[in-house]
Amino acid sequence: MPSFHRSVYAMSLTLLLLQLTVILAVARACGLLLRAFGQPMVIGEMAAGILLGPIVFGALFPQWHAQLFPAASLPALSSLAMVGVVLFMFIVGAELRAPGGMGAQLRAAGWVGLSSMALPMVLGLAIAPMLHDALAPAGVAFWPFALFIGVALSITAFPVLARILKDRGMTHTRVGQLALSAAGVVDAFAWVLLALVVALASAGGGWSAFGRIACGLAALVAVVFLAVRPLLAWALRRYAPDGTPTPMLLAGLMIGLFACAMVTEWLHLHAVFGAFLFGISLPRDNRLLHALVERLEPLSVIVLMPIFFALAGLGTHPGAFANAGLGAMGLILLVATVGKIVGGAAGARVCGYDWRESLSTGALMNSRGLMELIVIKVGLDAGLIGPELFTMLLVMALATTAATGPLLTLIERRGGLRVGRAAR
């Protein structure tokens, strides 16, 4: 390698390592700080992305910000972040479980999941005309934009919700089990709807192009569930009878994962859909899930996802809250919160839960967290939303998730009983 190119490579590598050092240090510090206030660490890590972006770091120290995150260095960070998101969505797909137990519990999870998704989606469609006129990127048609807003407001964060329930000792309560099962219903429906919305946007509004993308996705789903799923089940029974895959089998899983993500990216959808689909195709074996979480989650969650948060922060816009933007932000936050809490509570009440349990369920369903960030990043990458609306939705995700704990505490005090008491 000529000395000039060697020098450029060394400078690029040095900058990348410096960026990783700063991103991980700030993410850990913010996560620990927020945890001291009773919040999940992921909220602090998401907030770290905003701190490193143009709204805070870029506004206070513009020269340092430009030197640390020059535009030419962002593709390398983006590639690392996307690997982290693909691994994370693979784990989310592997974790997803259909509501189990008695028929009443299954019925309640379905009611809560659908009602907590339908109401915010309807409210999102209602405010979409105002948002489209002011905030939609040029050339984006109304219905892809409106449907995306509806999906973005209806998301519940399955992984963050599980962490909140664990931290508050609610995992085995009636409310905790109901909310977690309902969140699985929401995630399954939301990702299907989001894939269709992105396909419609990628087709540029042309139904023939949309048909080709939809047919390609249907073919991929058929191959994964009719061929890949039985093959994986056979390989795991034969080579991982204890649920722990060998290094060779784990390499095979990673090859299948990245190939599936590549196909959905090639279909002009997004790599996260392929990763989620491949995760769903795995057998529902808790031993296998534990082994995958133990091996993959530290790399994806601790190292690579903070890079994704930082890039999301770099994509925010300082002028998002200027003039009419503050009113739009307030409207989005109001609709998102009311839609989720009222929708979730209504579904629980229909199934016979008392008001305290129903409101607690609605508060839990209002937690959006990391899943919301992935959804809005997909929308930004697909050109469905611009930096201003992306910033508003990111703040909404942080605010609604951070409000979950205080809302549960308030409901506990009002009800005179601890929602977190274990079911017996």
URCORTA-V862405 format. One record per residue. PHI is phi in radians with two decimals (none if undefined). OMEGA is omega in radians with two decimals (* if undefined). Layout:
<<PHI/OMEGA> <PHI/OMEGA>>
This chain:
<<none/3.12> <-0.98/-3.05> <-1.06/-3.12> <-1.11/-3.13> <-1.17/3.10> <-1.11/3.13> <-1.17/3.11> <-1.10/3.13> <-1.08/-3.14> <-1.11/3.12> <-1.16/3.13> <-1.14/3.13> <-1.15/3.11> <-1.07/3.13> <-1.12/3.14> <-1.06/3.13> <-1.15/3.08> <-1.14/3.11> <-1.03/3.14> <-1.08/3.12> <-1.07/-3.12> <-1.14/-3.09> <-1.08/-3.10> <-1.16/-3.14> <-1.15/-3.14> <-1.17/3.13> <-1.09/3.12> <-1.11/-3.12> <-1.09/3.13> <-1.17/3.11> <-1.10/3.12> <-1.16/3.12> <-1.11/-3.14> <-1.19/3.11> <-1.13/3.09> <-1.10/3.10> <-1.74/3.06> <1.46/-3.14> <-1.77/3.02> <-1.07/-3.10> <-1.06/-3.10> <-1.10/3.10> <-1.14/3.08> <-1.12/3.14> <-1.20/3.06> <-1.15/3.10> <-1.12/3.11> <-1.06/3.10> <-1.07/3.10> <-1.17/3.13> <-1.07/-3.10> <-1.44/-3.09> <-1.52/-3.08> <-1.22/-3.09> <-1.23/-3.08> <-1.99/-3.09> <-1.07/-3.13> <-1.16/3.13> <-1.34/-3.10> <-1.39/-3.07> <-2.32/-3.03> <-1.05/-3.11> <-1.21/3.10> <-1.09/3.14> <-1.07/3.14> <-1.14/3.13> <-1.30/-3.12> <-1.35/-3.10> <-2.19/3.07> <-1.15/-3.07> <-1.01/-3.10> <-1.17/-3.09> <-1.57/-3.01> <-1.23/3.11> <-1.02/3.12> <-1.14/3.08> <-1.10/-3.12> <-1.09/3.13> <-1.13/3.11> <-1.10/-3.13> <-1.09/-3.11> <-1.17/3.05> <-1.06/3.11> <-1.09/3.14> <-1.16/3.13> <-1.08/3.11> <-1.11/-3.13> <-1.12/-3.13> <-1.18/3.02> <-1.07/3.11> <-1.13/3.12> <-1.06/3.09> <-1.10/3.12> <-1.22/-3.13> <-1.35/-3.00> <-1.08/3.14> <-2.21/3.00> <-1.21/3.11> <-0.97/-3.11> <-1.94/3.08> <1.59/-3.07> <-1.21/-3.12> <-1.04/-3.14> <-1.12/3.13> <-1.18/3.10> <-1.08/3.12> <-1.11/-3.12> <-1.12/3.13> <-1.09/3.10> <-1.14/3.13> <-1.09/-3.12> <-1.14/-3.13> <-1.06/-3.09> <-1.23/-3.12> <-1.23/3.13> <-1.32/3.05> <-1.75/-3.05> <-1.21/-3.07> <-1.14/3.09> <-1.12/3.09> <-1.20/3.10> <-1.11/3.12> <-1.14/3.09> <-1.12/3.08> <-1.13/-3.13> <-1.20/-3.13> <-1.61/-3.09> <-1.03/3.12> <-1.01/3.11> <-1.15/-3.12> <-1.21/-3.11> <-1.11/-3.12> <-1.10/-3.02> <-1.69/-2.90> <-2.22/-3.12> <-1.23/3.06> <-1.08/-3.14> <-1.04/3.08> <1.56/3.13> <-1.45/-3.13> <-1.17/-3.02> <-1.15/-2.98> <-1.19/3.02> <-1.02/3.12> <-1.11/-3.09> <-1.11/3.13> <-1.14/3.10> <-1.14/3.10> <-1.04/3.12> <-1.04/3.12> <-1.14/-3.10> <-1.07/-3.13> <-1.40/-3.04> <-1.73/-3.09> <-1.23/2.92> <-2.15/-3.06> <-1.48/-3.13> <-1.00/-3.11> <-1.15/-3.14> <-1.18/3.10> <-1.06/3.10> <-1.06/3.13> <-1.19/3.12> <-1.07/3.14> <-1.09/3.14> <-1.15/-3.11> <-1.12/-3.10> <-1.70/3.12> <1.18/-3.06> <-1.90/-3.02> <-1.03/-3.04> <-1.85/3.05> <-1.49/3.08> <-1.04/-3.12> <-1.15/-3.12> <-1.10/3.14> <-1.16/3.11> <-1.13/-3.10> <-1.12/-3.11> <-1.17/3.10> <-1.14/3.13> <-1.14/3.11> <-1.10/3.06> <-1.11/3.08> <-1.09/-3.14> <-1.06/-3.10> <-1.05/-3.12> <-1.06/-3.14> <-1.18/-3.06> <-1.13/-3.11> <-1.24/3.06> <-1.14/3.13> <-1.11/-3.14> <-1.11/3.11> <-1.05/3.12> <-1.17/3.12> <-1.13/3.13> <-1.14/3.09> <-1.09/3.11> <-1.11/3.12> <-1.18/-3.13> <-1.15/3.13> <-1.34/3.13> <1.15/3.13> <1.48/3.12> <-1.49/-3.06> <-1.20/3.11> <-1.19/3.10> <-1.15/3.09> <-1.08/3.12> <-1.08/3.12> <-1.13/3.13> <-1.14/-3.14> <-1.10/3.11> <-1.15/3.09> <-1.09/3.11> <-1.15/3.11> <-1.09/3.11> <-1.13/3.12> <-1.10/3.12> <-1.04/3.13> <-1.09/3.13> <-1.10/-3.09> <-1.13/-3.03> <-1.54/-3.13> <-1.64/-3.10> <-2.06/-3.05> <-1.21/-3.10> <-1.03/3.09> <-1.08/3.12> <-1.13/3.11> <-1.12/3.13> <-1.07/3.12> <-1.15/-3.11> <-1.12/-3.14> <-1.24/3.08> <-1.12/-3.04> <-1.43/-3.00> <-1.89/3.09> <-2.49/-3.09> <-1.12/3.12> <-1.58/3.13> <1.55/-3.13> <-1.81/-3.10> <-1.22/3.04> <-1.23/3.08> <-0.94/3.13> <-1.16/3.13> <-1.20/3.09> <-1.11/3.07> <-1.08/3.09> <-1.10/3.09> <-1.10/3.14> <-1.18/3.09> <-1.09/3.11> <-1.09/3.13> <-1.06/-3.08> <-1.20/3.08> <-1.15/3.13> <-1.15/3.09> <-1.11/3.13> <-1.11/-3.11> <-1.13/3.14> <-1.19/3.05> <-1.17/3.12> <-1.15/3.11> <-1.36/-3.10> <1.17/2.96> <-1.67/3.08> <-2.77/-3.10> <-1.06/-3.10> <-1.10/-3.14> <-1.16/3.11> <-1.13/3.13> <-1.11/3.12> <-1.10/-3.14> <-1.09/-3.13> <-1.16/3.09> <-1.11/3.12> <-1.11/-3.07> <-1.27/3.14> <-1.24/3.05> <-1.06/3.11> <-1.38/-3.11> <-1.99/-3.09> <-1.14/3.10> <-1.19/3.09> <-1.12/3.13> <-1.04/3.13> <-1.07/3.14> <-1.13/3.13> <-1.17/3.11> <-1.07/-3.11> <-1.11/-3.07> <-1.59/-2.98> <-1.79/-3.03> <-1.11/3.12> <-1.00/3.13> <-1.17/-3.04> <-1.29/-3.03> <-1.40/-3.04> <-1.46/-3.02> <-1.77/-2.95> <-1.57/-3.11> <-1.12/3.05> <-1.01/3.06> <-1.16/3.09> <-1.08/3.10> <-1.08/-3.13> <-1.12/3.11> <-1.15/3.07> <-1.10/3.09> <-1.13/3.09> <-1.18/3.13> <-1.50/3.13> <-1.34/-3.07> <-2.11/-3.10> <-1.08/-3.09> <-1.57/-3.06> <-1.12/-3.05> <-1.89/3.11> <-1.45/3.06> <0.93/-3.08> <-1.26/-3.12> <-1.07/-3.14> <-1.16/3.08> <-1.14/3.11> <-1.12/3.11> <-1.09/3.11> <-1.09/3.12> <-1.14/3.12> <-1.07/-3.12> <-1.13/3.13> <-1.13/-3.12> <-1.10/-3.13> <-1.09/-3.08> <-1.25/-3.13> <-1.09/-3.12> <-1.05/-3.10> <-1.27/-3.07> <-1.17/-3.13> <-1.16/3.13> <-1.09/3.13> <-1.13/3.14> <-1.13/3.14> <-1.10/3.12> <-1.09/3.12> <-1.19/3.13> <-1.12/3.12> <-1.02/-3.09> <-1.62/2.99> <1.65/3.09> <-1.34/-3.13> <-1.30/-3.04> <-1.10/-3.13> <-1.10/3.12> <-1.13/-3.11> <-1.17/3.11> <-1.16/3.08> <-1.11/3.10> <-1.10/3.10> <-1.07/3.11> <-1.10/3.12> <-1.17/-3.14> <-1.19/3.13> <-1.37/3.12> <-1.35/-3.08> <-1.94/2.99> <0.95/-2.99> <-1.13/-3.12> <-1.06/3.11> <-1.09/-3.13> <-1.10/3.11> <-1.14/-3.14> <-1.08/-3.08> <-1.24/3.06> <-1.20/3.04> <-1.07/3.11> <-1.10/3.11> <-1.16/3.13> <-1.12/-3.13> <-1.43/3.14> <1.38/-3.13> <-1.33/3.10> <-2.29/3.10> <-1.79/-3.10> <-1.04/-3.12> <-1.12/-3.13> <-1.21/3.06> <-1.00/3.13> <-1.08/-3.13> <-1.11/-3.13> <-1.18/3.08> <-1.14/3.10> <-1.09/3.10> <-1.06/3.13> <-1.08/3.12> <-1.13/-3.06> <-1.17/-3.09> <-1.18/3.13> <-1.24/3.13> <-1.14/-3.12> <-1.37/-3.04> <-1.07/-3.13> <-1.05/3.10> <-1.02/3.12> <-1.12/3.11> <-1.10/3.12> <-1.09/3.12> <-1.10/3.14> <-1.14/3.10> <-1.05/-3.11> <-1.15/3.14> <-1.15/-3.10> <-1.42/3.13> <1.35/3.11> <-2.32/3.12> <-1.49/3.07> <-1.12/-3.07> <-1.37/-3.14> <-1.17/-3.05> <-1.12/3.07> <-1.24/-3.11> <-2.12/*>>
